Amino acid sequence: MTTLNGIKFEHPLNERYRFFLRLEFLFNLVKHNITSPAAMDSHTSLGAILNIINVVGRIDIKSEGIKELDRITATLNPLKNTANIEQGRLDEILSSIKETATKLRAITGSIDHPLKDVELFKVLQQRNSIAGGLCDFDLPVYRYWLAQSPENRSKDLHQWFQPFNPLRYAIEIALKLVRESKTAKHELAQGGTYSQTLDTKIPCQIISVTLPYNTSYFVEFSGGKHRFTIRFMDATQKPRPLPTQQNVNFDLSCCIL
């Protein structure tokens, strides 16, 4: 992920946020390509929707979304009437969370249930797990769909993406609030490694490291709710990157909410 200040590397510290970040990535793929007139961009959007269906099929993601919104609400509610808190903004956030959670709770059955009767999706899901399974000669019906007008393809994609919107809004709210919950601090990785012990009473959801755009390093994370370690890898090393032994300055955020 790139930001105005540099390249940001994120790492979730629990399974719920692993799924949230994966889905955010797929949602962004759909949104970026859904209105494009190019057939291959429609293919990218549709492939991302198929992957979203696969992700939500592995976990009761609707329940996870509701639980997280309820947890955030319980965390923010005690801030009402607290000094130095912008009460209007807090009320706006709590109202948005409540509205989103209500829409999630209103969904009956699985989130992707409306797509189960779409004949094209039945065919595509059967072939999607095969490398190159969406090739023209395997799926002439899909080739026919890709050949339709950009307006018709975009209309179909919006219709197929719509059932996921309540979940998308829930994840967007949760990730936005968690990411904004902590100001980045300047840190030093001595010898290219940095470790930190976490307070399990104040769970950290995501850790993020920001490096300058012109850096020669990327980041590898390890750890969980008790402790995490960051290793800086030198991308200039050939034939494969190696851990650097140099001291590295970076910005660190432990996103706790």
GROMACS elastic network, one bead per residue, 0.5 to 0.9 nm:
[ bonds ]
;  ai    aj funct       b0    kb
    1     6     6  0.88574   500
    1     7     6  0.59405   500
    1     8     6  0.52363   500
    1     9     6  0.64188   500
    1    10     6  0.80787   500
    2     5     6  0.80322   500
    2     6     6  0.59475   500
    2     8     6  0.56495   500
    2     9     6  0.84811   500
    2   210     6  0.88624   500
    2   213     6  0.82796   500
    3     6     6  0.51850   500
    3     7     6  0.58707   500
    3     8     6  0.65641   500
    3   210     6  0.85606   500
    4     7     6  0.83350   500
    5     8     6  0.85951   500
    5   210     6  0.77446   500
    5   211     6  0.81223   500
    5   212     6  0.70008   500
    5   213     6  0.80263   500
    6   210     6  0.60315   500
    6   211     6  0.54694   500
    6   214     6  0.85044   500
    7   209     6  0.81322   500
    7   210     6  0.54492   500
    7   211     6  0.53291   500
    7   212     6  0.61757   500
    7   213     6  0.58332   500
    7   215     6  0.87863   500
    8   208     6  0.64892   500
    8   209     6  0.55637   500
    8   211     6  0.65774   500
    8   212     6  0.89108   500
    9   207     6  0.83730   500
    9   208     6  0.54416   500
    9   209     6  0.51487   500
    9   210     6  0.63277   500
    9   211     6  0.83153   500
    9   218     6  0.80209   500
    9   219     6  0.67974   500
    9   220     6  0.87634   500
   10   206     6  0.67409   500
   10   207     6  0.58007   500
   10   209     6  0.65311   500
   10   210     6  0.87981   500
   10   221     6  0.87795   500
   11    17     6  0.89463   500
   11    18     6  0.81078   500
   11    21     6  0.89981   500
   11   205     6  0.87359   500
   11   206     6  0.56211   500
   11   207     6  0.53933   500
   11   208     6  0.63032   500
   11   209     6  0.88100   500
   11   220     6  0.89968   500
   11   221     6  0.68277   500
   11   222     6  0.86295   500
   12    15     6  0.74946   500
   12    16     6  0.84079   500
   12    17     6  0.55680   500
   12    18     6  0.55221   500
   12    21     6  0.78492   500
   12   204     6  0.86617   500
   12   205     6  0.59999   500
   12   207     6  0.65099   500
   12   208     6  0.87526   500
   12   224     6  0.85101   500
   13    16     6  0.87091   500
   13    17     6  0.72218   500
   13    18     6  0.76723   500
   13   203     6  0.88750   500
   13   204     6  0.68286   500
   13   205     6  0.54336   500
   13   206     6  0.56654   500
   13   207     6  0.74146   500
   13   223     6  0.74086   500
   13   224     6  0.51805   500
   13   225     6  0.59415   500
   13   228     6  0.86202   500
   14    17     6  0.57467   500
   14    18     6  0.64594   500
   14   204     6  0.85909   500
   14   205     6  0.65183   500
   14   206     6  0.81358   500
   14   224     6  0.70124   500
   14   225     6  0.71632   500
   15    19     6  0.64902   500
   15    20     6  0.86912   500
   16    19     6  0.54534   500
   16    20     6  0.63539   500
   16    21     6  0.88750   500
   16    61     6  0.85286   500
   16    64     6  0.68743   500
   16    65     6  0.85700   500
   16    68     6  0.85355   500
   16   205     6  0.88458   500
   17    21     6  0.59816   500
   17    22     6  0.83844   500
   17   175     6  0.84558   500
   17   205     6  0.68112   500
   17   206     6  0.75187   500
   18    21     6  0.53915   500
   18    22     6  0.62823   500
   18    23     6  0.86650   500
   19    22     6  0.51287   500
   19    23     6  0.60766   500
   19    24     6  0.84714   500
   19    55     6  0.75871   500
   19    56     6  0.86150   500
   19    59     6  0.87602   500
   19    61     6  0.81619   500
   20    23     6  0.52142   500
   20    24     6  0.60411   500
   20    25     6  0.86766   500
   20    61     6  0.88530   500
   20    65     6  0.86530   500
   20   171     6  0.61114   500
   20   172     6  0.87498   500
   20   174     6  0.87790   500
   20   175     6  0.78632   500
   21    25     6  0.62560   500
   21    26     6  0.87495   500
   21   171     6  0.84125   500
   21   175     6  0.81972   500
   22    25     6  0.52331   500
   22    26     6  0.64673   500
   22    27     6  0.87086   500
   22    52     6  0.87583   500
   22    55     6  0.82417   500
   23    26     6  0.50173   500
   23    27     6  0.59305   500
   23    28     6  0.84318   500
   23    51     6  0.88670   500
   23    52     6  0.65364   500
   23    55     6  0.75126   500
   23    56     6  0.86311   500
   23   168     6  0.79995   500
   23   171     6  0.82258   500
   24    27     6  0.50424   500
   24    28     6  0.60945   500
   24    29     6  0.86275   500
   24   168     6  0.74261   500
   24   171     6  0.72235   500
   24   172     6  0.75153   500
   24   175     6  0.89420   500
   25    28     6  0.52469   500
   25    29     6  0.63932   500
   25    30     6  0.89512   500
   26    29     6  0.50241   500
   26    30     6  0.64353   500
   26    31     6  0.87399   500
   26    45     6  0.86799   500
   26    48     6  0.54786   500
   26    49     6  0.73941   500
   26    51     6  0.74129   500
   26    52     6  0.65512   500
   27    30     6  0.52215   500
   27    31     6  0.62354   500
   27    32     6  0.86062   500
   27    45     6  0.89030   500
   27    48     6  0.74084   500
   27    49     6  0.79114   500
   27    52     6  0.78563   500
   27   161     6  0.89944   500
   27   164     6  0.88795   500
   27   168     6  0.71578   500
   28    31     6  0.50445   500
   28    32     6  0.59277   500
   28    33     6  0.85931   500
   29    32     6  0.52766   500
   29    33     6  0.63853   500
   29    34     6  0.83257   500
   29    44     6  0.73427   500
   29    45     6  0.62665   500
   29    48     6  0.64376   500
   29    49     6  0.89419   500
   30    33     6  0.54917   500
   30    34     6  0.55553   500
   30    41     6  0.89745   500
   30    42     6  0.85899   500
   30    44     6  0.72870   500
   30    46     6  0.73597   500
   30    47     6  0.85711   500
   30    48     6  0.60860   500
   30    49     6  0.70219   500
   30   157     6  0.86664   500
   30   161     6  0.81237   500
   31    34     6  0.54233   500
   31    35     6  0.77783   500
   31    45     6  0.75831   500
   32    35     6  0.75956   500
   32    36     6  0.80719   500
   32    41     6  0.87038   500
   32    45     6  0.80578   500
   33    36     6  0.53564   500
   33    37     6  0.87608   500
   33    38     6  0.87053   500
   33    41     6  0.52011   500
   33    42     6  0.63966   500
   33    43     6  0.87874   500
   33    44     6  0.69272   500
   33    45     6  0.57469   500
   34    37     6  0.85475   500
   34    41     6  0.71150   500
   34    42     6  0.61185   500
   34    44     6  0.84952   500
   34    45     6  0.58088   500
   34    46     6  0.84900   500
   34   153     6  0.85441   500
   34   154     6  0.59854   500
   34   157     6  0.65685   500
   34   158     6  0.73064   500
   35    38     6  0.88483   500
   35    41     6  0.84965   500
   35    42     6  0.80186   500
   35   150     6  0.79856   500
   35   151     6  0.82893   500
   35   153     6  0.86894   500
   35   154     6  0.56708   500
   35   155     6  0.88133   500
   35   157     6  0.87421   500
   35   158     6  0.87888   500
   36    39     6  0.80108   500
   36    41     6  0.61841   500
   36    42     6  0.70365   500
   36   150     6  0.74343   500
   36   154     6  0.77632   500
   37    40     6  0.88314   500
   37    41     6  0.75004   500
   37    42     6  0.77118   500
   37   149     6  0.80721   500
   37   151     6  0.76352   500
   37   153     6  0.84684   500
   37   154     6  0.80371   500
   38    41     6  0.53277   500
   38    42     6  0.65955   500
   38    43     6  0.88101   500
   38   150     6  0.71836   500
   39    42     6  0.50479   500
   39    43     6  0.62384   500
   39    44     6  0.87453   500
   39   146     6  0.56672   500
   39   147     6  0.72621   500
   39   148     6  0.86792   500
   39   149     6  0.89884   500
   39   150     6  0.74731   500
   39   153     6  0.84004   500
   40    44     6  0.62232   500
   40    45     6  0.86925   500
   40   146     6  0.81106   500
   41    45     6  0.62761   500
   41    46     6  0.85773   500
   42    45     6  0.50781   500
   42    46     6  0.61019   500
   42    47     6  0.84470   500
   42   146     6  0.74410   500
   42   150     6  0.84550   500
   42   153     6  0.70227   500
   42   154     6  0.75005   500
   42   157     6  0.78164   500
   43    46     6  0.51528   500
   43    47     6  0.59928   500
   43    48     6  0.85430   500
   43   146     6  0.74916   500
   44    47     6  0.50815   500
   44    48     6  0.61689   500
   44    49     6  0.87184   500
   45    48     6  0.51049   500
   45    49     6  0.63247   500
   45    50     6  0.87626   500
   45   157     6  0.75407   500
   46    49     6  0.50411   500
   46    50     6  0.63011   500
   46    51     6  0.86913   500
   46   157     6  0.70403   500
   46   160     6  0.87955   500
   46   161     6  0.89711   500
   47    50     6  0.50782   500
   47    51     6  0.63123   500
   47    52     6  0.86733   500
   47   128     6  0.81766   500
   48    51     6  0.50008   500
   48    52     6  0.61398   500
   48    53     6  0.86826   500
   49    53     6  0.63037   500
   49    54     6  0.87096   500
   49   157     6  0.88234   500
   49   160     6  0.80088   500
   49   161     6  0.69845   500
   50    53     6  0.51478   500
   50    54     6  0.64490   500
   50    55     6  0.88790   500
   50   121     6  0.80653   500
   50   124     6  0.80395   500
   50   125     6  0.68719   500
   50   128     6  0.77352   500
   51    55     6  0.62524   500
   51    56     6  0.87207   500
   51   128     6  0.88630   500
   52    55     6  0.50846   500
   52    56     6  0.61848   500
   52    57     6  0.84486   500
   52   164     6  0.87810   500
   53    56     6  0.53449   500
   53    57     6  0.60857   500
   53    58     6  0.89717   500
   53   111     6  0.86196   500
   53   112     6  0.64851   500
   54    57     6  0.51743   500
   54    58     6  0.68059   500
   55    58     6  0.55279   500
   55    59     6  0.73400   500
   55    61     6  0.86108   500
   56    59     6  0.57309   500
   56    60     6  0.68527   500
   56    61     6  0.57897   500
   56    62     6  0.83439   500
   56   110     6  0.85681   500
   56   111     6  0.77594   500
   56   112     6  0.80423   500
   57    60     6  0.73986   500
   57    61     6  0.82050   500
   57   110     6  0.84507   500
   57   112     6  0.86377   500
   58    61     6  0.82248   500
   59    62     6  0.85083   500
   59    63     6  0.88221   500
   59    64     6  0.82985   500
   60    63     6  0.55190   500
   60    64     6  0.64095   500
   60    65     6  0.88227   500
   60   110     6  0.83722   500
   61    65     6  0.60188   500
   61    66     6  0.85646   500
   61   111     6  0.85737   500
   61   167     6  0.81632   500
   62    65     6  0.51592   500
   62    66     6  0.63120   500
   62    67     6  0.86528   500
   62   104     6  0.66039   500
   62   105     6  0.79119   500
   62   107     6  0.85050   500
   62   110     6  0.80431   500
   62   111     6  0.72730   500
   62   167     6  0.68687   500
   63    66     6  0.51323   500
   63    67     6  0.60735   500
   63    68     6  0.85619   500
   63   104     6  0.84909   500
   63   105     6  0.84120   500
   64    67     6  0.51197   500
   64    68     6  0.61392   500
   64    69     6  0.86446   500
   65    68     6  0.52307   500
   65    69     6  0.62555   500
   65    70     6  0.86139   500
   65   101     6  0.78740   500
   65   104     6  0.78791   500
   65   167     6  0.69311   500
   65   170     6  0.62989   500
   65   171     6  0.69249   500
   65   174     6  0.85429   500
   66    69     6  0.52022   500
   66    70     6  0.61061   500
   66    71     6  0.85311   500
   66   100     6  0.88014   500
   66   101     6  0.57468   500
   66   102     6  0.86737   500
   66   104     6  0.68995   500
   66   105     6  0.73727   500
   66   170     6  0.79812   500
   67    70     6  0.50815   500
   67    71     6  0.60565   500
   67    72     6  0.86437   500
   68    72     6  0.61455   500
   68    73     6  0.85074   500
   68   170     6  0.87155   500
   68   171     6  0.89744   500
   68   174     6  0.72922   500
   69    72     6  0.51430   500
   69    73     6  0.61159   500
   69    74     6  0.86228   500
   69    97     6  0.63808   500
   69    98     6  0.79471   500
   69   100     6  0.84451   500
   69   101     6  0.66190   500
   69   170     6  0.72468   500
   69   171     6  0.88897   500
   69   173     6  0.83870   500
   69   174     6  0.68491   500
   70    73     6  0.50506   500
   70    74     6  0.61880   500
   70    75     6  0.86445   500
   70    97     6  0.83485   500
   70    98     6  0.84691   500
   70   101     6  0.79376   500
   71    74     6  0.51467   500
   71    75     6  0.62897   500
   71    76     6  0.87693   500
   72    76     6  0.61577   500
   72    77     6  0.85392   500
   72    94     6  0.89776   500
   72    97     6  0.85631   500
   72   174     6  0.77164   500
   72   177     6  0.86327   500
   72   257     6  0.70213   500
   73    76     6  0.51494   500
   73    77     6  0.58706   500
   73    94     6  0.65690   500
   73    97     6  0.73752   500
   73    98     6  0.82221   500
   74    77     6  0.54589   500
   74    78     6  0.74012   500
   75    78     6  0.66407   500
   75    79     6  0.79774   500
   75   257     6  0.71421   500
   76    79     6  0.55078   500
   76    80     6  0.76174   500
   76    90     6  0.79032   500
   76    94     6  0.77742   500
   76   257     6  0.86352   500
   77    80     6  0.58253   500
   77    90     6  0.87257   500
   77    94     6  0.79750   500
   78    81     6  0.82201   500
   78    82     6  0.79817   500
   79    82     6  0.52521   500
   79    83     6  0.85495   500
   79    85     6  0.72671   500
   79    87     6  0.85955   500
   79    90     6  0.82453   500
   80    83     6  0.87691   500
   80    85     6  0.78016   500
   80    87     6  0.67123   500
   80    90     6  0.76253   500
   80    91     6  0.83460   500
   81    85     6  0.75727   500
   81    87     6  0.69948   500
   82    85     6  0.58254   500
   82    86     6  0.87458   500
   82    87     6  0.82274   500
   83    86     6  0.83739   500
   84    87     6  0.88561   500
   85    88     6  0.88379   500
   85    89     6  0.84786   500
   85    90     6  0.76469   500
   86    89     6  0.55456   500
   86    90     6  0.62929   500
   86    91     6  0.87907   500
   87    91     6  0.60423   500
   87    92     6  0.84886   500
   88    91     6  0.51988   500
   88    92     6  0.62228   500
   88    93     6  0.87595   500
   89    92     6  0.50075   500
   89    93     6  0.62607   500
   89    94     6  0.86963   500
   90    93     6  0.51308   500
   90    94     6  0.61851   500
   90    95     6  0.85180   500
   91    94     6  0.51489   500
   91    95     6  0.60201   500
   91    96     6  0.85446   500
   92    95     6  0.51597   500
   92    96     6  0.61958   500
   92    97     6  0.86860   500
   93    96     6  0.51276   500
   93    97     6  0.62030   500
   93    98     6  0.86351   500
   93   173     6  0.87569   500
   94    97     6  0.50798   500
   94    98     6  0.61383   500
   94    99     6  0.86253   500
   95    98     6  0.51119   500
   95    99     6  0.61701   500
   95   100     6  0.86181   500
   96    99     6  0.51790   500
   96   100     6  0.61643   500
   96   101     6  0.85669   500
   96   173     6  0.83870   500
   97   100     6  0.51969   500
   97   101     6  0.60583   500
   97   102     6  0.85256   500
   97   170     6  0.75377   500
   97   173     6  0.73064   500
   97   174     6  0.87336   500
   98   101     6  0.51722   500
   98   102     6  0.61103   500
   98   103     6  0.87420   500
   99   102     6  0.51538   500
   99   103     6  0.64373   500
   99   104     6  0.88525   500
  100   103     6  0.52004   500
  100   104     6  0.63671   500
  100   105     6  0.87430   500
  100   166     6  0.65141   500
  100   167     6  0.83125   500
  100   169     6  0.68194   500
  100   170     6  0.60326   500
  100   173     6  0.88127   500
  101   104     6  0.50535   500
  101   105     6  0.61658   500
  101   106     6  0.86104   500
  101   166     6  0.82075   500
  101   167     6  0.89908   500
  101   170     6  0.71410   500
  102   105     6  0.51233   500
  102   106     6  0.62151   500
  103   106     6  0.50861   500
  103   107     6  0.68409   500
  103   166     6  0.61630   500
  103   167     6  0.87813   500
  104   107     6  0.55765   500
  104   166     6  0.57567   500
  104   167     6  0.66720   500
  104   170     6  0.80859   500
  105   108     6  0.78403   500
  107   110     6  0.76498   500
  107   111     6  0.69468   500
  107   166     6  0.88236   500
  108   111     6  0.78010   500
  108   113     6  0.86736   500
  109   112     6  0.84328   500
  109   113     6  0.65889   500
  110   113     6  0.51729   500
  110   114     6  0.86069   500
  111   114     6  0.76513   500
  111   163     6  0.63844   500
  111   164     6  0.65457   500
  111   167     6  0.82742   500
  112   115     6  0.56110   500
  112   116     6  0.69687   500
  112   163     6  0.65726   500
  112   164     6  0.73026   500
  113   116     6  0.53989   500
  113   117     6  0.80315   500
  113   163     6  0.83411   500
  114   117     6  0.66925   500
  114   118     6  0.78235   500
  114   160     6  0.81572   500
  114   163     6  0.70921   500
  115   118     6  0.52297   500
  115   119     6  0.85891   500
  115   121     6  0.69542   500
  115   122     6  0.85389   500
  115   160     6  0.68004   500
  115   163     6  0.84533   500
  116   119     6  0.78925   500
  116   121     6  0.72672   500
  116   122     6  0.69813   500
  117   120     6  0.88446   500
  117   121     6  0.79921   500
  117   122     6  0.76241   500
  118   121     6  0.54492   500
  118   122     6  0.65692   500
  119   122     6  0.51639   500
  119   123     6  0.65610   500
  119   124     6  0.87713   500
  120   123     6  0.52928   500
  120   124     6  0.61650   500
  120   125     6  0.86353   500
  120   141     6  0.76489   500
  120   142     6  0.73104   500
  120   145     6  0.89738   500
  121   125     6  0.58884   500
  121   126     6  0.84697   500
  122   125     6  0.54477   500
  122   126     6  0.64921   500
  123   126     6  0.53887   500
  123   127     6  0.66713   500
  123   128     6  0.87246   500
  123   139     6  0.81145   500
  123   141     6  0.89342   500
  123   142     6  0.87667   500
  124   127     6  0.52418   500
  124   128     6  0.57503   500
  124   133     6  0.83926   500
  124   134     6  0.70404   500
  124   139     6  0.81449   500
  124   142     6  0.79647   500
  125   128     6  0.50845   500
  125   129     6  0.73347   500
  126   129     6  0.70425   500
  126   130     6  0.83954   500
  126   133     6  0.87224   500
  127   130     6  0.56079   500
  127   131     6  0.84909   500
  127   132     6  0.84550   500
  127   134     6  0.63096   500
  127   138     6  0.85531   500
  127   139     6  0.86586   500
  128   131     6  0.74468   500
  128   132     6  0.79423   500
  128   133     6  0.56924   500
  128   134     6  0.64451   500
  129   132     6  0.87380   500
  129   133     6  0.71342   500
  130   134     6  0.81061   500
  131   134     6  0.81623   500
  132   135     6  0.56184   500
  133   136     6  0.88224   500
  133   138     6  0.68175   500
  133   139     6  0.81609   500
  134   137     6  0.84959   500
  134   138     6  0.65852   500
  134   139     6  0.62669   500
  134   142     6  0.77243   500
  134   143     6  0.89056   500
  135   138     6  0.54687   500
  135   139     6  0.63471   500
  135   140     6  0.84906   500
  135   142     6  0.86963   500
  135   143     6  0.82772   500
  136   139     6  0.53215   500
  136   140     6  0.56403   500
  136   141     6  0.85537   500
  136   142     6  0.72672   500
  136   143     6  0.55932   500
  137   140     6  0.59489   500
  137   143     6  0.83955   500
  138   141     6  0.89621   500
  138   142     6  0.88944   500
  139   142     6  0.53095   500
  139   143     6  0.64904   500
  139   144     6  0.87885   500
  140   144     6  0.61371   500
  140   145     6  0.86637   500
  141   144     6  0.50328   500
  141   145     6  0.63879   500
  141   146     6  0.88329   500
  142   146     6  0.62527   500
  142   147     6  0.86208   500
  143   146     6  0.51545   500
  143   147     6  0.63071   500
  144   147     6  0.51487   500
  144   148     6  0.67772   500
  145   148     6  0.54085   500
  145   149     6  0.88292   500
  145   153     6  0.73828   500
  146   149     6  0.81278   500
  146   150     6  0.86524   500
  146   153     6  0.72448   500
  147   150     6  0.85565   500
  147   153     6  0.87731   500
  148   151     6  0.82201   500
  148   152     6  0.64178   500
  148   153     6  0.64330   500
  149   152     6  0.53254   500
  149   153     6  0.63131   500
  149   154     6  0.85996   500
  150   153     6  0.51215   500
  150   154     6  0.59670   500
  150   155     6  0.84507   500
  151   154     6  0.51887   500
  151   155     6  0.60995   500
  151   156     6  0.86979   500
  152   155     6  0.50311   500
  152   156     6  0.62270   500
  152   157     6  0.86096   500
  153   156     6  0.51895   500
  153   157     6  0.61515   500
  153   158     6  0.86445   500
  154   157     6  0.50621   500
  154   158     6  0.61155   500
  154   159     6  0.85450   500
  155   158     6  0.52890   500
  155   159     6  0.62637   500
  155   160     6  0.87269   500
  156   159     6  0.50915   500
  156   160     6  0.61633   500
  156   161     6  0.85478   500
  157   160     6  0.50709   500
  157   161     6  0.59613   500
  157   162     6  0.84421   500
  158   161     6  0.50890   500
  158   162     6  0.59646   500
  159   162     6  0.53182   500
  159   163     6  0.78976   500
  160   163     6  0.68330   500
  160   164     6  0.84331   500
  161   164     6  0.57943   500
  161   165     6  0.70818   500
  162   165     6  0.53730   500
  162   166     6  0.84129   500
  163   166     6  0.72264   500
  163   167     6  0.83728   500
  164   167     6  0.54413   500
  164   168     6  0.60600   500
  164   169     6  0.87277   500
  165   169     6  0.60469   500
  165   170     6  0.85030   500
  166   169     6  0.52437   500
  166   170     6  0.62603   500
  166   171     6  0.87554   500
  167   170     6  0.50394   500
  167   171     6  0.61990   500
  167   172     6  0.85242   500
  168   171     6  0.52206   500
  168   172     6  0.60566   500
  168   173     6  0.86255   500
  169   172     6  0.50150   500
  169   173     6  0.61551   500
  169   174     6  0.86118   500
  170   173     6  0.52788   500
  170   174     6  0.62236   500
  170   175     6  0.86269   500
  171   174     6  0.50995   500
  171   175     6  0.59689   500
  171   176     6  0.83227   500
  172   175     6  0.53288   500
  172   176     6  0.59396   500
  172   177     6  0.85461   500
  173   176     6  0.52133   500
  173   177     6  0.61599   500
  173   178     6  0.85110   500
  174   177     6  0.53971   500
  174   178     6  0.60802   500
  174   179     6  0.84922   500
  175   178     6  0.51164   500
  175   179     6  0.58685   500
  175   180     6  0.84045   500
  176   179     6  0.52534   500
  176   180     6  0.61362   500
  176   181     6  0.85639   500
  177   180     6  0.51829   500
  177   181     6  0.60250   500
  177   257     6  0.77069   500
  178   181     6  0.51207   500
  178   182     6  0.78032   500
  178   205     6  0.73037   500
  178   206     6  0.77061   500
  178   255     6  0.56129   500
  178   256     6  0.64041   500
  178   257     6  0.57674   500
  179   182     6  0.68307   500
  179   183     6  0.89091   500
  179   206     6  0.76750   500
  179   207     6  0.89465   500
  179   208     6  0.87814   500
  179   253     6  0.83193   500
  179   254     6  0.86808   500
  179   255     6  0.56931   500
  179   256     6  0.82771   500
  179   257     6  0.89125   500
  180   183     6  0.72549   500
  180   255     6  0.74417   500
  181   254     6  0.86279   500
  181   255     6  0.57834   500
  181   256     6  0.61202   500
  181   257     6  0.61051   500
  182   185     6  0.89714   500
  182   253     6  0.61238   500
  182   254     6  0.64802   500
  182   255     6  0.53666   500
  182   256     6  0.67158   500
  182   257     6  0.84856   500
  183   252     6  0.84916   500
  183   253     6  0.63219   500
  183   254     6  0.84082   500
  183   255     6  0.84561   500
  184   208     6  0.86102   500
  184   209     6  0.85653   500
  184   210     6  0.86375   500
  184   251     6  0.57099   500
  184   252     6  0.51749   500
  184   254     6  0.78584   500
  185   250     6  0.82894   500
  185   251     6  0.53454   500
  185   252     6  0.52650   500
  185   253     6  0.64590   500
  186   249     6  0.71135   500
  186   250     6  0.58221   500
  186   252     6  0.63649   500
  187   194     6  0.86099   500
  187   248     6  0.83791   500
  187   249     6  0.58913   500
  187   250     6  0.54917   500
  187   251     6  0.59506   500
  187   252     6  0.65761   500
  188   192     6  0.85015   500
  188   193     6  0.86210   500
  188   194     6  0.73612   500
  188   247     6  0.67463   500
  188   248     6  0.56710   500
  188   250     6  0.63502   500
  188   251     6  0.86061   500
  189   192     6  0.50303   500
  189   195     6  0.83637   500
  189   230     6  0.81587   500
  189   231     6  0.81678   500
  189   232     6  0.81559   500
  189   246     6  0.83150   500
  189   247     6  0.55037   500
  189   248     6  0.50419   500
  189   249     6  0.64087   500
  189   250     6  0.77151   500
  190   193     6  0.57772   500
  190   194     6  0.67985   500
  190   245     6  0.79440   500
  190   246     6  0.70091   500
  190   248     6  0.66761   500
  190   249     6  0.87826   500
  191   194     6  0.84819   500
  191   244     6  0.69314   500
  191   248     6  0.75201   500
  192   230     6  0.82685   500
  192   231     6  0.59684   500
  192   232     6  0.52837   500
  192   233     6  0.78595   500
  192   243     6  0.69679   500
  192   244     6  0.52998   500
  192   245     6  0.51633   500
  192   246     6  0.53877   500
  192   247     6  0.52975   500
  192   248     6  0.58687   500
  193   229     6  0.71764   500
  193   230     6  0.57199   500
  193   232     6  0.64604   500
  193   243     6  0.85851   500
  193   244     6  0.83998   500
  193   245     6  0.81829   500
  193   247     6  0.81162   500
  193   248     6  0.83083   500
  194   228     6  0.84566   500
  194   229     6  0.56820   500
  194   230     6  0.51012   500
  194   231     6  0.66319   500
  194   232     6  0.87022   500
  195   227     6  0.73416   500
  195   228     6  0.57458   500
  195   230     6  0.62619   500
  195   231     6  0.88345   500
  196   226     6  0.88282   500
  196   227     6  0.57537   500
  196   228     6  0.57136   500
  196   229     6  0.66489   500
  196   230     6  0.89065   500
  197   225     6  0.88156   500
  197   226     6  0.60595   500
  197   228     6  0.67067   500
  197   229     6  0.89973   500
  198   201     6  0.87396   500
  198   202     6  0.80767   500
  198   203     6  0.78098   500
  198   204     6  0.76277   500
  198   224     6  0.89781   500
  198   225     6  0.67298   500
  198   226     6  0.50968   500
  198   227     6  0.53525   500
  198   228     6  0.78290   500
  199   202     6  0.55682   500
  199   203     6  0.68118   500
  199   204     6  0.82685   500
  199   225     6  0.81906   500
  199   226     6  0.69051   500
  199   227     6  0.86660   500
  200   203     6  0.53073   500
  200   204     6  0.79655   500
  200   225     6  0.64591   500
  200   226     6  0.62208   500
  202   256     6  0.69949   500
  202   257     6  0.79500   500
  203   225     6  0.69129   500
  203   226     6  0.89661   500
  203   255     6  0.88568   500
  203   256     6  0.61968   500
  203   257     6  0.75225   500
  204   207     6  0.74276   500
  204   225     6  0.69974   500
  204   254     6  0.62227   500
  204   255     6  0.56703   500
  204   257     6  0.72345   500
  205   225     6  0.84391   500
  205   254     6  0.76877   500
  205   255     6  0.58361   500
  205   256     6  0.59298   500
  205   257     6  0.75354   500
  206   253     6  0.81356   500
  206   254     6  0.62345   500
  206   255     6  0.52001   500
  206   256     6  0.74871   500
  207   228     6  0.89106   500
  207   252     6  0.72873   500
  207   253     6  0.56438   500
  207   255     6  0.59158   500
  207   256     6  0.88841   500
  208   251     6  0.81129   500
  208   252     6  0.58071   500
  208   253     6  0.51961   500
  208   254     6  0.66888   500
  208   255     6  0.78234   500
  209   219     6  0.78279   500
  209   230     6  0.88638   500
  209   250     6  0.66817   500
  209   251     6  0.55882   500
  209   253     6  0.66080   500
  210   250     6  0.60474   500
  210   251     6  0.50820   500
  210   252     6  0.66452   500
  210   253     6  0.85652   500
  211   214     6  0.82940   500
  211   215     6  0.65174   500
  211   217     6  0.80740   500
  211   218     6  0.82293   500
  211   249     6  0.80786   500
  211   250     6  0.56584   500
  211   251     6  0.68616   500
  212   215     6  0.54152   500
  212   250     6  0.83052   500
  213   216     6  0.87882   500
  214   217     6  0.89863   500
  215   218     6  0.79328   500
  216   233     6  0.83109   500
  216   234     6  0.59436   500
  216   235     6  0.56713   500
  216   236     6  0.63388   500
  217   232     6  0.59789   500
  217   233     6  0.52908   500
  217   235     6  0.55670   500
  217   236     6  0.80020   500
  217   241     6  0.89877   500
  217   244     6  0.82670   500
  217   248     6  0.89407   500
  218   231     6  0.84954   500
  218   232     6  0.58050   500
  218   233     6  0.53197   500
  218   234     6  0.68045   500
  218   235     6  0.67778   500
  219   230     6  0.66721   500
  219   231     6  0.58219   500
  219   233     6  0.59965   500
  220   229     6  0.83588   500
  220   230     6  0.58661   500
  220   231     6  0.52197   500
  220   232     6  0.64322   500
  220   233     6  0.71778   500
  221   228     6  0.71840   500
  221   229     6  0.58647   500
  221   231     6  0.64780   500
  221   232     6  0.89526   500
  222   227     6  0.86039   500
  222   228     6  0.56662   500
  222   229     6  0.53241   500
  222   230     6  0.66828   500
  222   231     6  0.84904   500
  223   226     6  0.74852   500
  223   227     6  0.55578   500
  223   229     6  0.61229   500
  223   230     6  0.88358   500
  224   227     6  0.57367   500
  224   228     6  0.60420   500
  225   228     6  0.77528   500
  231   243     6  0.67401   500
  231   244     6  0.81270   500
  232   242     6  0.85268   500
  232   243     6  0.58223   500
  232   244     6  0.60752   500
  232   245     6  0.86816   500
  232   248     6  0.77468   500
  233   236     6  0.89481   500
  233   237     6  0.88341   500
  233   241     6  0.60221   500
  233   242     6  0.53795   500
  233   244     6  0.56097   500
  234   237     6  0.58970   500
  234   240     6  0.89211   500
  234   241     6  0.53292   500
  234   242     6  0.54917   500
  234   243     6  0.59553   500
  234   244     6  0.55222   500
  235   238     6  0.79292   500
  235   240     6  0.75477   500
  235   242     6  0.73217   500
  236   239     6  0.88952   500
  236   240     6  0.82875   500
  236   241     6  0.66222   500
  236   242     6  0.86672   500
  237   240     6  0.58779   500
  237   242     6  0.62827   500
  238   241     6  0.63155   500
  238   242     6  0.84507   500
  241   244     6  0.88868   500
  244   247     6  0.81657   500
  244   248     6  0.88188   500
  245   248     6  0.89792   500
  253   256     6  0.89531   500
